Amino acid sequence: MPDGFTILPDTPPEVLAVSGHGTIDAAAYEEVLRPALEARLARHAHIRLLYMLEDDFEGFTTGAAVSDARLGLSHLHDFSRIALVTDSEWVTHAVRLFAPLIPAPLRCFPLSRRREAEAWVSESDPSAEAEADPPLGESFPV
């Protein structure tokens, strides 16, 4: 699989599912993720993001980190739910650090629980939007 992002097909219309591989650079954000996000937002006021960093994920370039921050800030209120799926502990810790600044419910899942993440990000139960994840446990989701 080449480095960067792949937009995954066969998701509900309001869900953007993206898979990250290898070393992710700024071009992956600007040429793949941003256009896909903006296309979804052209049809939906809010979207749900399923963001997966696969087994072969190696890291982000500095440019990717800047693009990620810029994309996140410009669309801060456009997400209704975010699921991060990764076994990368440093990414999970970074997300925990910034999670209080993100107004959407956000959960982290290990790759072994990918199907659970897909179900959570896709479910339409409005009461689930307000659910808080427990603060302790092996899968402390953020």
ROSE-4610 file (N, C-alpha, C; in Angstrom, 1 decimal, always signed):
// ROSE-4610
residu = [M/M/M/P/P/P/D/D/D/G/G/G/F/F/F/T/T/T/I/I/I/L/L/L/P/P/P/D/D/D/T/T/T/P/P/P/P/P/P/E/E/E/V/V/V/L/L/L/A/A/A/V/V/V/S/S/S/G/G/G/H/H/H/G/G/G/T/T/T/I/I/I/D/D/D/A/A/A/A/A/A/A/A/A/Y/Y/Y/E/E/E/E/E/E/V/V/V/L/L/L/R/R/R/P/P/P/A/A/A/L/L/L/E/E/E/A/A/A/R/R/R/L/L/L/A/A/A/R/R/R/H/H/H/A/A/A/H/H/H/I/I/I/R/R/R/L/L/L/L/L/L/Y/Y/Y/M/M/M/L/L/L/E/E/E/D/D/D/D/D/D/F/F/F/E/E/E/G/G/G/F/F/F/T/T/T/T/T/T/G/G/G/A/A/A/A/A/A/V/V/V/S/S/S/D/D/D/A/A/A/R/R/R/L/L/L/G/G/G/L/L/L/S/S/S/H/H/H/L/L/L/H/H/H/D/D/D/F/F/F/S/S/S/R/R/R/I/I/I/A/A/A/L/L/L/V/V/V/T/T/T/D/D/D/S/S/S/E/E/E/W/W/W/V/V/V/T/T/T/H/H/H/A/A/A/V/V/V/R/R/R/L/L/L/F/F/F/A/A/A/P/P/P/L/L/L/I/I/I/P/P/P/A/A/A/P/P/P/L/L/L/R/R/R/C/C/C/F/F/F/P/P/P/L/L/L/S/S/S/R/R/R/R/R/R/R/R/R/E/E/E/A/A/A/E/E/E/A/A/A/W/W/W/V/V/V/S/S/S/E/E/E/S/S/S/D/D/D/P/P/P/S/S/S/A/A/A/E/E/E/A/A/A/E/E/E/A/A/A/D/D/D/P/P/P/P/P/P/L/L/L/G/G/G/E/E/E/S/S/S/F/F/F/P/P/P/V/V/V]
num = [1/1/1/2/2/2/3/3/3/4/4/4/5/5/5/6/6/6/7/7/7/8/8/8/9/9/9/10/10/10/11/11/11/12/12/12/13/13/13/14/14/14/15/15/15/16/16/16/17/17/17/18/18/18/19/19/19/20/20/20/21/21/21/22/22/22/23/23/23/24/24/24/25/25/25/26/26/26/27/27/27/28/28/28/29/29/29/30/30/30/31/31/31/32/32/32/33/33/33/34/34/34/35/35/35/36/36/36/37/37/37/38/38/38/39/39/39/40/40/40/41/41/41/42/42/42/43/43/43/44/44/44/45/45/45/46/46/46/47/47/47/48/48/48/49/49/49/50/50/50/51/51/51/52/52/52/53/53/53/54/54/54/55/55/55/56/56/56/57/57/57/58/58/58/59/59/59/60/60/60/61/61/61/62/62/62/63/63/63/64/64/64/65/65/65/66/66/66/67/67/67/68/68/68/69/69/69/70/70/70/71/71/71/72/72/72/73/73/73/74/74/74/75/75/75/76/76/76/77/77/77/78/78/78/79/79/79/80/80/80/81/81/81/82/82/82/83/83/83/84/84/84/85/85/85/86/86/86/87/87/87/88/88/88/89/89/89/90/90/90/91/91/91/92/92/92/93/93/93/94/94/94/95/95/95/96/96/96/97/97/97/98/98/98/99/99/99/100/100/100/101/101/101/102/102/102/103/103/103/104/104/104/105/105/105/106/106/106/107/107/107/108/108/108/109/109/109/110/110/110/111/111/111/112/112/112/113/113/113/114/114/114/115/115/115/116/116/116/117/117/117/118/118/118/119/119/119/120/120/120/121/121/121/122/122/122/123/123/123/124/124/124/125/125/125/126/126/126/127/127/127/128/128/128/129/129/129/130/130/130/131/131/131/132/132/132/133/133/133/134/134/134/135/135/135/136/136/136/137/137/137/138/138/138/139/139/139/140/140/140/141/141/141/142/142/142]
x = [+0.9/+0.0/+0.9/+0.6/+1.5/+1.2/+2.2/+2.1/+1.0/+0.4/-0.6/-2.0/-3.0/-4.4/-5.1/-6.0/-7.0/-8.4/-9.3/-10.7/-11.3/-12.0/-12.6/-14.0/-14.4/-15.8/-16.8/-18.0/-19.0/-19.3/-19.4/-19.7/-21.0/-21.7/-22.9/-22.5/-23.5/-23.1/-22.5/-22.9/-22.4/-21.1/-20.5/-19.3/-18.2/-17.1/-15.9/-14.9/-14.6/-13.6/-12.3/-11.2/-9.9/-9.0/-8.1/-7.1/-5.7/-4.8/-3.5/-2.4/-1.4/-0.4/+1.0/+2.0/+3.4/+3.6/+4.3/+4.6/+3.6/+2.9/+1.8/+2.4/+2.3/+2.8/+1.7/+2.1/+1.1/+0.3/+0.9/+0.1/-1.0/-0.9/-1.9/-3.2/-2.9/-4.0/-4.6/-3.8/-4.2/-4.8/-4.3/-4.8/-5.8/-5.9/-6.8/-7.8/-7.4/-8.3/-9.1/-8.5/-9.3/-10.4/-10.1/-11.1/-12.3/-11.9/-13.0/-13.8/-13.2/-13.9/-14.9/-14.3/-15.2/-16.3/-16.1/-17.1/-18.2/-17.9/-18.9/-19.7/-18.9/-19.6/-20.4/-20.2/-21.1/-22.5/-22.6/-23.9/-24.4/-23.6/-24.1/-23.5/-24.4/-24.0/-22.9/-22.9/-21.9/-21.6/-20.4/-20.0/-19.4/-19.3/-18.6/-17.3/-16.2/-14.9/-14.4/-14.1/-13.5/-12.0/-11.1/-9.7/-8.8/-8.4/-7.6/-6.2/-5.3/-3.9/-3.5/-3.2/-3.1/-1.7/-1.6/-0.4/+0.9/+0.9/+2.1/+2.3/+1.5/+1.7/+3.0/+3.8/+5.1/+5.2/+4.4/+4.4/+4.0/+4.1/+3.7/+4.9/+4.9/+6.0/+5.6/+6.5/+6.2/+5.1/+5.2/+4.2/+2.8/+2.7/+1.5/+0.9/+1.7/+1.3/+0.6/+1.3/+0.8/-0.6/-0.6/-1.8/-3.0/-2.7/-3.7/-4.2/-3.4/-3.9/-4.7/-4.3/-5.0/-6.4/-6.4/-7.6/-8.6/-8.0/-8.9/-9.5/-8.7/-9.1/-10.2/-10.0/-10.9/-12.2/-12.3/-13.5/-13.9/-13.4/-13.6/-15.1/-16.0/-17.4/-18.2/-17.5/-18.1/-18.2/-17.7/-17.7/-18.8/-19.6/-20.5/-20.0/-19.0/-18.4/-17.1/-16.1/-14.8/-14.3/-13.9/-13.3/-11.9/-11.0/-9.6/-9.3/-8.8/-8.4/-6.9/-6.2/-4.7/-4.2/-3.0/-2.3/-1.1/-1.0/+0.1/-0.2/+0.6/+0.3/+0.6/+1.6/+1.9/+0.8/+0.2/-0.9/-2.1/-2.4/-3.5/-3.2/-2.0/-1.7/-1.8/-1.4/-1.5/-3.0/-3.8/-5.3/-5.9/-5.5/-6.0/-5.6/-4.5/-4.1/-5.0/-5.4/-6.2/-7.7/-8.1/-9.5/-10.4/-10.0/-10.9/-11.2/-10.4/-10.6/-11.5/-11.8/-12.6/-14.1/-15.0/-16.4/-17.2/-16.7/-17.4/-17.0/-17.9/-17.5/-16.4/-15.3/-14.2/-13.8/-13.5/-13.1/-11.9/-11.0/-9.9/-10.1/-9.8/-9.9/-8.7/-8.2/-7.1/-7.6/-6.6/-7.0/-7.8/-7.6/-8.3/-9.8/-10.2/-11.6/-12.1/-11.6/-12.0/-13.5/-14.1/-15.5/-16.3/-15.9/-16.6/-16.5/-15.4/-15.2/-16.1/-16.2/-17.1/-18.5/-18.9/-20.3/-20.6/-19.7/-19.9/-20.0/-19.1/-19.1/-20.3/-20.8/-22.0/-23.3/-23.4/-24.7/-25.4/-26.7/-27.6/-28.3/-28.0/-28.6/-28.2/-29.1/-28.7/-28.3/-28.8/-28.4/-26.9/-26.4/-25.0/-24.0/-24.5/-23.6/-23.1/-24.0/-23.6/-22.9/-22.7/-22.1/-20.6/-20.2/-18.8/-18.1/-16.9/-16.2/-15.6/-15.5/-15.0/-13.5/-13.1/-11.8/-10.7/-11.0/-10.0/-10.3/-9.3/-9.5/-8.5/-8.5/-7.5/-7.8/-9.0/-9.3/-9.7/-9.1/-9.5/-9.6/-10.8/-10.9/-10.7/-10.6/-10.4/-11.6]
y = [-1.2/+0.0/+1.2/+2.2/+3.4/+4.3/+5.1/+6.0/+7.0/+7.4/+8.5/+8.0/+8.6/+8.3/+7.6/+6.7/+6.1/+6.4/+6.9/+7.1/+5.7/+5.2/+3.9/+4.0/+3.1/+3.2/+2.5/+2.5/+1.7/+2.1/+3.4/+3.9/+4.7/+4.9/+5.8/+7.2/+7.8/+9.1/+10.2/+10.2/+11.2/+10.8/+9.6/+9.1/+9.2/+9.8/+9.8/+8.9/+7.8/+6.8/+6.9/+7.1/+7.3/+6.3/+5.8/+4.8/+5.4/+5.4/+6.0/+4.9/+5.0/+4.0/+4.7/+4.0/+4.5/+5.9/+6.7/+8.1/+9.0/+9.7/+10.6/+12.0/+12.6/+14.0/+15.0/+16.2/+17.3/+17.1/+16.5/+16.3/+15.3/+14.4/+13.4/+14.2/+15.2/+16.0/+16.9/+17.6/+18.6/+17.9/+16.8/+16.2/+15.1/+14.5/+13.4/+13.7/+14.0/+14.1/+15.4/+16.6/+17.8/+17.8/+17.4/+17.3/+16.3/+15.2/+14.2/+14.8/+15.5/+16.1/+17.2/+18.0/+19.1/+18.7/+17.6/+17.0/+16.5/+15.8/+15.3/+16.5/+17.5/+18.7/+19.5/+19.4/+20.0/+19.4/+18.2/+17.4/+17.3/+17.5/+17.3/+18.4/+18.9/+20.0/+19.5/+18.3/+17.7/+16.3/+15.9/+14.5/+13.8/+12.5/+11.6/+11.2/+11.1/+10.8/+9.5/+8.5/+7.3/+7.4/+7.6/+7.9/+6.7/+5.9/+4.7/+4.8/+4.5/+4.4/+2.9/+2.4/+0.9/+0.4/-0.9/-1.5/-1.0/-0.6/-0.1/+1.4/+2.1/+3.5/+3.7/+4.7/+4.9/+6.3/+7.2/+8.6/+9.6/+10.9/+12.1/+12.9/+13.6/+14.6/+15.9/+16.8/+18.1/+18.8/+18.7/+19.4/+18.7/+17.4/+16.8/+17.2/+17.4/+17.9/+19.3/+20.2/+21.5/+21.4/+20.6/+20.4/+19.9/+18.9/+18.3/+19.4/+20.2/+21.3/+22.3/+22.7/+23.6/+23.1/+21.8/+21.2/+21.1/+20.6/+20.5/+21.8/+22.8/+24.2/+24.7/+24.5/+25.1/+24.4/+23.1/+22.3/+21.9/+22.6/+22.2/+21.9/+22.6/+22.4/+21.6/+21.0/+20.2/+18.7/+18.3/+16.9/+16.6/+15.5/+15.2/+14.0/+13.3/+12.2/+11.8/+11.5/+11.1/+9.8/+8.8/+7.6/+7.5/+7.4/+7.1/+5.7/+5.0/+3.6/+3.4/+3.0/+2.9/+2.1/+1.5/+0.9/+1.7/+2.9/+3.8/+4.6/+4.2/+4.8/+6.3/+6.7/+8.2/+9.0/+8.4/+9.1/+9.2/+8.1/+8.1/+9.1/+9.2/+10.1/+11.6/+11.8/+13.2/+13.5/+12.6/+12.9/+13.1/+12.4/+12.6/+14.1/+14.5/+15.9/+16.9/+16.8/+17.8/+17.5/+16.4/+16.0/+17.0/+17.6/+18.6/+19.8/+20.1/+21.2/+20.9/+19.6/+19.1/+19.0/+19.8/+19.8/+18.5/+17.6/+16.4/+15.3/+14.3/+13.1/+12.4/+12.0/+11.4/+10.2/+9.1/+7.9/+7.2/+6.6/+5.9/+4.4/+3.7/+2.2/+1.6/+0.4/-0.3/-0.9/-1.3/-1.9/-3.1/-3.9/-5.1/-4.8/-3.6/-3.2/-2.3/-2.5/-1.7/-1.8/-2.9/-3.1/-2.3/-2.4/-1.6/-0.1/+0.4/+1.8/+2.1/+1.3/+1.5/+1.6/+0.7/+0.7/+2.0/+2.4/+3.5/+4.8/+5.0/+6.2/+6.3/+5.1/+5.1/+5.1/+4.8/+4.7/+6.0/+5.9/+7.1/+7.4/+6.7/+7.0/+8.3/+9.3/+10.6/+10.7/+9.7/+9.7/+9.3/+8.6/+8.1/+9.3/+10.4/+11.6/+12.1/+12.0/+12.6/+11.6/+10.4/+9.4/+9.8/+9.7/+9.9/+8.6/+8.5/+7.2/+7.2/+6.0/+5.9/+6.4/+7.0/+7.6/+6.6/+5.3/+4.3/+3.1/+2.2/+1.0/+0.8/-0.4/-0.8/+0.0/+0.3/+1.0/+2.4/+3.1/+4.4/+5.2/+5.5/+6.1/+7.5/+8.3/+9.8/+10.4]
z = [+0.0/+0.0/+0.0/-0.9/-0.9/+0.3/+0.6/+1.7/+1.5/+2.6/+2.5/+2.9/+2.4/+2.8/+1.7/+2.0/+1.1/+1.7/+0.8/+1.2/+1.1/+2.1/+2.1/+1.5/+0.6/+0.1/+1.0/+0.6/+1.3/+2.7/+2.9/+4.2/+4.1/+5.2/+5.1/+4.6/+3.9/+3.3/+4.2/+5.5/+6.4/+7.1/+6.7/+7.3/+6.3/+6.7/+5.9/+6.6/+5.9/+6.4/+5.6/+6.4/+5.8/+6.4/+5.6/+6.1/+5.8/+6.8/+6.6/+6.6/+5.7/+5.6/+5.5/+5.9/+5.8/+6.4/+5.8/+6.2/+5.6/+6.4/+5.8/+5.7/+4.6/+4.4/+4.1/+3.9/+3.7/+2.5/+1.4/+0.2/+0.5/+1.3/+1.7/+2.2/+3.0/+3.6/+2.5/+1.7/+0.8/-0.5/-0.9/-2.2/-2.0/-0.8/-0.6/+0.5/+1.7/+2.9/+2.7/+2.5/+2.4/+1.3/+0.1/-0.9/-0.5/+0.0/+0.4/+1.6/+2.5/+3.6/+3.1/+2.2/+1.7/+0.8/+0.1/-0.7/+0.1/+1.3/+2.2/+2.8/+3.2/+3.8/+2.9/+1.6/+0.6/+0.6/+1.1/+1.1/+2.5/+3.5/+4.9/+5.8/+6.7/+7.6/+8.6/+9.0/+9.9/+9.4/+9.6/+9.2/+10.3/+10.2/+11.1/+10.5/+11.2/+10.7/+11.3/+10.5/+10.9/+10.3/+11.2/+10.9/+11.4/+10.4/+10.8/+10.4/+11.3/+11.0/+11.0/+9.9/+9.7/+10.3/+10.3/+10.9/+10.2/+9.0/+8.3/+8.5/+9.3/+9.6/+10.3/+9.7/+10.3/+11.0/+10.5/+11.2/+10.2/+10.7/+10.0/+9.7/+8.6/+8.4/+9.1/+9.3/+9.9/+9.1/+7.8/+6.9/+7.2/+7.4/+7.7/+9.0/+10.0/+11.3/+11.1/+10.3/+10.1/+9.3/+8.3/+7.5/+8.4/+9.3/+10.1/+11.0/+11.6/+12.5/+11.8/+10.6/+9.8/+9.4/+8.9/+8.6/+9.8/+10.9/+12.1/+12.5/+12.6/+13.0/+12.0/+10.8/+9.8/+9.7/+10.3/+10.3/+11.7/+12.7/+14.1/+14.4/+13.9/+14.3/+13.2/+12.3/+11.2/+11.5/+12.6/+12.9/+14.0/+13.8/+14.8/+15.6/+15.2/+15.9/+15.2/+16.0/+15.4/+16.1/+15.3/+15.8/+15.2/+16.1/+15.7/+16.0/+15.0/+15.1/+14.8/+15.9/+15.7/+16.9/+16.6/+17.7/+18.1/+17.4/+17.7/+19.0/+20.1/+21.4/+21.4/+20.7/+20.7/+20.1/+19.0/+18.4/+19.4/+20.0/+21.0/+22.1/+22.6/+23.7/+23.2/+22.0/+21.4/+21.3/+20.8/+20.7/+22.1/+23.1/+24.4/+24.9/+24.5/+24.9/+24.3/+23.0/+22.4/+22.4/+22.9/+22.9/+23.6/+24.7/+25.3/+24.4/+23.4/+22.5/+21.3/+21.2/+20.0/+20.5/+19.9/+20.4/+20.0/+19.2/+18.9/+19.8/+20.0/+20.7/+19.9/+20.7/+20.0/+20.8/+20.1/+20.8/+20.1/+20.8/+20.2/+20.4/+19.4/+19.4/+18.9/+19.4/+18.8/+17.5/+16.7/+15.4/+15.5/+16.6/+16.8/+17.1/+17.3/+17.6/+16.4/+15.3/+14.1/+13.8/+13.9/+13.6/+14.7/+15.9/+16.9/+16.7/+16.2/+15.9/+14.7/+13.7/+12.5/+13.0/+13.8/+14.3/+15.1/+16.0/+16.9/+16.0/+15.1/+14.3/+13.4/+13.0/+12.1/+12.8/+14.1/+14.7/+14.7/+14.7/+14.6/+15.9/+17.0/+18.3/+18.8/+18.9/+19.3/+20.8/+21.6/+23.0/+23.1/+22.1/+22.1/+22.0/+21.4/+21.2/+22.5/+23.6/+24.9/+25.8/+25.4/+26.2/+26.4/+27.7/+28.0/+28.1/+27.7/+27.8/+29.3/+29.8/+31.2/+31.2/+32.3/+32.4/+32.6/+33.0/+33.2/+32.4/+32.2/+31.6/+30.4/+29.9/+28.9/+27.6/+27.4/+26.1/+26.3/+27.3/+27.6/+26.3/+25.8/+24.5/+24.4/+25.2/+25.2/+25.5]
